[in-house]
Amino acid sequence: MKSCFETRIEQKSLGVSRSLQAEIERTLRRLPEMDEAGSRWSRKHYRNGYTSYGSLSNLHEQFTIFDRLKQKLDVEVARFVSLLGLRFPHGEFRLSAIWGNIMPRDCYHAFHIHPNSVVSGTYYVSIPKGASPIRFEDPRAGLFMACPPRAIQIDLSPRAGQVVLFESWLKHEVPPHSSPEERLSVSFNYDWIR
């Protein structure tokens, strides 16, 4: 038997120190106070929660702490791209966006992809017990036709300090968060700039 067209997802510790982790969390928790535009955007597009996606999606350029996180992400994403066998014959492959997410109880993020990006991922800052997983959908799901029933989704439950990397075309969501404590994460995209 031969395995073809693998879909790779990487979940691993990013090796962030406790002090760096604590500083990322403090800064992320303060963002809604500083980011009026993001709070407005979140009320409309991220029910009950906060994300800086619609306002501050370049956190690495505005906060040293997120630039330090970016440096660690650059190393892991380069390794992941190498494992995927991706090559960029010209142009530049680099981080294009990095944003923070705060999910209180009942906040969710519906299935979506990240168009125009190559690799996406999330770094998990604070994950309380019972936090919602990140859920991925089998990219072949719409083609199964007469197949018998089978699982078409997989859930990953990362811990604080871990990163999850995947190709940006892979459909994913975060189901409604049911823990009374907030789920904090930092998401990002890497693009091929030609």
C-alpha positions, 0 to 999 in steps of 0.5 A: 500500500502507498500513501498519497496526497498526505495532509500534514498538521504539526502540533508541538511545543515552541520552546517559549520560556515562562517569562516570555509566555507570561509577557505575551499573555499580559500584552494580549489581555491588554490589547482590547483596551488599546484597540478600539477599532479591533473591539468594534470589528470583533463585536460584529465578526467575533461574537463575545470575543476579541481578535486583532485580526481586523485592526492590528494584524501586524503585532510583530511590528508594533510590540517587541514581545510579538517580534520575539515570538515571530523569531521562534515561529520563523524557525518552526515554519521554515522547518515545516515548509521543508518537510512539506517539500515546498520550494519558492523559486523566486520572491520571498516567503515570510510572515504576513500577518500575526494577530491575537485572539481572546475567546470567552465562553460561547465564542467560536470561529466558524469553518474557514481557510486563509486565502492567499497564504501558504502556511497558517498556524496558531500559538496557544497562550492560555488554554484552560481545562475544557477549552475548545479544540481546533477542528480540521475538516478532511479536504476530500469531504465533498468528494466521498459520494457513495462511500460508507460513513467515515470521520471527516473531521479531526480535533486537536487540543493543544496545550499552552506553549504549543504551536499548530501549523498547517497549510492555509487551504485546510479548512478549520474552525474553533467550536463554541468555547465552553470553559468559564476561563478565556482561551488565548491564542496568537494566529498567523499567516506566512505568504509567498511574496512574488 
